[in-house]
Amino acid sequence: MKFITLFFCFCFATSFSYSQEELSESFQEIDSLYKEDQFYFGFTYNLIGKKPSGLSQSGFSGGFHFGYTKDMPINKKRNKAIGIGLGLSLNSFNQNLLISEDVKGDALFQIIDDTEITVTKNKFTTYLVEMPIEYRWRTSTATDYKFWRIYTGFKLGYVFANSSKFEGTPENASIKNISAINNLQYGLTLGAGYNTWNFYLYYTLNPIFNDSAKIEGEVIDANAIKIGLIFYIL
């Protein structure tokens, strides 16, 4: 069901892009002060960087991102601009880090030992409000809606909800609002491509967890790396 939904979202974005192009070409008047204000949505494969010893990923760890960016050209040709946006992001990480709670409600972390624990599913998920800030370069003009682009920048995110889910033996476990996950996430972004298809990279500069997240006394310094595709809709 999820794949069907994603497929229809992709088809809608592609068809919307082409119909918008045809509509724009039908107008005689050329807007010399055009902007590239854009809705965006993207799909990423999420990696965990700076992994502590023993931590590994399995299965598919995915992310879905969407929002709106306000475009502010900074030169006469209007092919360079600053973009400031607002969006939402959902990210899952499938891995072998078991998150549980003690009697006080504090999070505990341990690497799953396959000889003692059987795992069907183990992942944690974060939900963020994000603000991308970009420097935008493109080959667009007032009449050309197919163009090359390179957007680089910085993204600030706030984790407003998170959860962890384990399915297996000896028993299933589900936790919400883990205090050991950093509420503030920030990192560098890169979007580059032509027309509808654009490569996307997000490298988080701070750890996923705060200093209270430890494995055998060692702080978990892991960060998030997201690689995928991003689509822009005028």
C-alpha positions as CSV (number, residue, x, y, z in Angstrom):
1,M,0.0,0.0,0.0
2,K,2.8,2.4,0.8
3,F,4.5,1.7,-2.5
4,I,1.3,2.3,-4.4
5,T,0.8,5.7,-2.6
6,L,4.4,6.7,-3.3
7,F,3.9,5.7,-7.0
8,F,0.8,7.8,-7.4
9,C,2.5,10.8,-5.7
10,F,5.3,10.5,-8.2
11,C,3.0,10.3,-11.2
12,F,1.1,13.3,-9.9
13,A,4.2,15.4,-9.5
14,T,5.5,14.5,-13.0
15,S,2.2,15.2,-14.7
16,F,1.7,18.4,-12.7
17,S,5.1,19.6,-13.9
18,Y,4.4,19.0,-17.5
19,S,0.9,20.6,-17.4
20,Q,2.3,23.6,-15.6
21,E,4.9,23.9,-18.4
22,E,2.3,23.9,-21.1
23,L,0.1,26.4,-19.2
24,S,3.0,28.8,-18.8
25,E,4.0,28.7,-22.4
26,S,0.4,29.6,-23.4
27,F,0.8,33.1,-21.9
28,Q,2.1,35.9,-24.1
29,E,3.4,38.1,-21.3
30,I,6.9,37.4,-20.0
31,D,7.4,37.9,-16.3
32,S,10.9,39.5,-16.0
33,L,10.7,39.3,-12.2
34,Y,9.9,35.6,-12.1
35,K,10.8,33.6,-9.0
36,E,11.2,29.9,-8.5
37,D,8.9,29.6,-5.4
38,Q,8.5,25.8,-5.1
39,F,6.8,23.0,-3.3
40,Y,9.1,20.1,-2.8
41,F,8.9,16.5,-1.8
42,G,11.5,13.8,-1.6
43,F,12.3,10.2,-0.8
44,T,15.6,9.2,0.9
45,Y,17.5,6.2,2.0
46,N,18.6,6.9,5.6
47,L,22.1,5.8,6.8
48,I,23.6,6.0,10.2
49,G,27.1,7.6,10.3
50,K,29.7,7.4,13.0
51,K,28.3,4.1,14.2
52,P,29.6,2.7,17.5
53,S,31.2,-0.7,17.5
54,G,28.6,-3.5,16.7
55,L,25.9,-1.2,15.4
56,S,24.7,-2.2,11.9
57,Q,21.6,-1.5,9.7
58,S,19.3,-4.0,8.1
59,G,16.3,-3.7,5.8
60,F,15.2,-0.4,4.3
61,S,15.5,2.8,6.3
62,G,13.5,5.4,4.5
63,G,12.5,9.1,4.7
64,F,9.8,11.2,3.3
65,H,10.1,15.0,3.1
66,F,7.9,17.7,1.8
67,G,7.4,21.5,2.2
68,Y,7.5,24.9,0.5
69,T,10.5,27.2,-0.3
70,K,10.3,30.9,-0.9
71,D,12.6,32.0,-3.6
72,M,14.5,35.4,-3.4
73,P,16.7,36.2,-6.5
74,I,19.9,38.1,-5.8
75,N,21.1,39.0,-9.3
76,K,19.7,40.7,-12.4
77,K,19.5,37.4,-14.4
78,R,17.6,35.9,-11.5
79,N,19.5,32.6,-11.9
80,K,21.0,33.0,-8.4
81,A,18.8,33.2,-5.3
82,I,18.4,32.5,-1.6
83,G,15.6,30.1,-0.7
84,I,14.0,29.8,2.7
85,G,11.4,27.2,3.4
86,L,9.3,25.2,5.9
87,G,8.5,21.6,5.7
88,L,7.9,18.2,7.5
89,S,10.1,15.1,7.5
90,L,9.5,11.5,8.5
91,N,12.5,9.2,9.0
92,S,12.9,5.6,10.0
93,F,16.1,3.7,10.9
94,N,16.1,-0.1,10.9
95,Q,19.1,-1.3,12.9
96,N,20.3,-3.6,15.7
97,L,20.3,-1.0,18.5
98,L,17.7,-2.1,21.1
99,I,16.1,0.8,22.9
100,S,14.3,0.0,26.2
101,E,13.4,1.8,29.4
102,D,14.3,1.4,33.1
103,V,11.8,1.7,36.0
104,K,12.4,5.5,36.0
105,G,11.4,5.8,32.3
106,D,15.0,6.6,31.2
107,A,16.1,5.1,27.9
108,L,18.5,2.2,27.8
109,F,20.6,1.2,24.8
110,Q,22.3,-2.1,23.9
111,I,23.5,-3.8,20.7
112,I,21.3,-6.8,20.0
113,D,23.0,-10.2,20.6
114,D,21.6,-12.5,17.9
115,T,22.4,-15.6,20.0
116,E,20.0,-14.4,22.8
117,I,17.4,-12.2,21.1
118,T,15.4,-13.0,18.0
119,V,14.5,-10.0,15.9
120,T,11.6,-9.6,13.5
121,K,11.6,-5.8,13.4
122,N,13.7,-3.1,15.2
123,K,13.6,0.5,14.2
124,F,13.3,4.0,15.6
125,T,11.4,6.8,13.9
126,T,11.6,10.6,14.0
127,Y,9.2,13.3,12.9
128,L,10.5,16.8,12.3
129,V,9.5,20.3,11.4
130,E,12.3,21.6,9.2
131,M,13.5,25.0,7.8
132,P,15.8,24.7,4.8
133,I,18.0,27.7,3.9
134,E,19.6,27.4,0.4
135,Y,21.9,29.2,-2.0
136,R,20.3,28.4,-5.4
137,W,21.9,28.4,-8.8
138,R,20.0,27.4,-11.9
139,T,19.9,27.9,-15.7
140,S,16.2,28.9,-15.8
141,T,14.9,32.0,-17.6
142,A,11.5,33.7,-17.6
143,T,10.4,31.3,-20.4
144,D,12.4,28.2,-19.8
145,Y,10.9,25.8,-17.3
146,K,13.3,22.9,-17.9
147,F,16.7,23.7,-16.4
148,W,19.7,22.5,-14.5
149,R,19.9,23.4,-10.8
150,I,22.4,23.2,-7.9
151,Y,20.9,24.1,-4.5
152,T,23.3,24.0,-1.5
153,G,22.5,25.0,2.0
154,F,21.7,24.3,5.6
155,K,18.7,22.7,7.2
156,L,17.5,23.2,10.7
157,G,15.0,20.6,12.2
158,Y,13.0,20.2,15.4
159,V,12.0,16.6,16.4
160,F,8.4,17.0,17.6
161,A,7.8,13.3,18.0
162,N,9.8,10.0,18.0
163,S,9.3,6.4,18.7
164,S,11.0,3.0,18.8
165,K,9.5,-0.4,17.9
166,F,10.9,-3.8,18.6
167,E,9.3,-7.1,17.5
168,G,10.8,-10.4,18.4
169,T,11.6,-12.5,21.4
170,P,11.6,-12.5,24.4
171,E,8.9,-9.8,24.0
172,N,7.7,-6.9,21.8
173,A,8.5,-3.4,23.0
174,S,7.3,0.0,21.8
175,I,8.4,3.4,23.2
176,K,7.3,6.9,22.4
177,N,8.9,10.3,23.0
178,I,12.4,9.0,23.8
179,S,14.1,11.8,25.8
180,A,17.6,10.6,24.6
181,I,16.9,11.7,21.0
182,N,18.1,15.2,20.2
183,N,15.2,17.5,19.6
184,L,17.3,19.8,17.5
185,Q,18.8,18.4,14.3
186,Y,20.8,20.4,11.8
187,G,23.0,19.7,8.8
188,L,24.2,20.5,5.3
189,T,22.1,19.9,2.2
190,L,22.7,19.5,-1.6
191,G,20.1,19.2,-4.3
192,A,21.2,18.9,-8.0
193,G,19.7,17.8,-11.2
194,Y,17.6,18.7,-14.3
195,N,13.9,19.5,-14.5
196,T,11.9,17.0,-12.4
197,W,14.7,14.6,-11.4
198,N,17.1,15.9,-8.7
199,F,19.7,14.1,-6.5
200,Y,19.4,15.0,-2.8
201,L,21.9,14.7,0.1
202,Y,21.5,15.7,3.7
203,Y,24.4,15.3,6.2
204,T,23.5,15.9,9.8
205,L,26.2,17.8,11.8
206,N,25.0,16.9,15.3
207,P,24.3,13.4,16.8
208,I,20.9,11.7,16.6
209,F,21.1,11.1,20.4
210,N,22.1,13.4,23.2
211,D,24.8,12.6,25.8
212,S,22.4,10.5,27.9
213,A,22.4,7.8,25.2
214,K,25.2,5.3,26.0
215,I,26.3,1.8,25.3
216,E,28.3,0.3,28.2
217,G,29.2,3.8,29.3
218,E,30.2,5.1,25.9
219,V,28.1,8.0,24.4
220,I,26.5,7.2,21.0
221,D,27.8,9.8,18.6
222,A,26.0,8.5,15.6
223,N,24.5,10.9,13.0
224,A,22.0,10.7,10.2
225,I,22.9,10.7,6.4
226,K,20.1,10.9,3.9
227,I,20.5,10.1,0.2
228,G,17.8,10.1,-2.4
229,L,15.6,12.1,-4.8
230,I,13.8,15.4,-4.5
231,F,11.2,16.8,-6.8
232,Y,10.3,20.5,-7.2
233,I,6.9,21.8,-8.2
234,L,6.4,25.4,-9.2
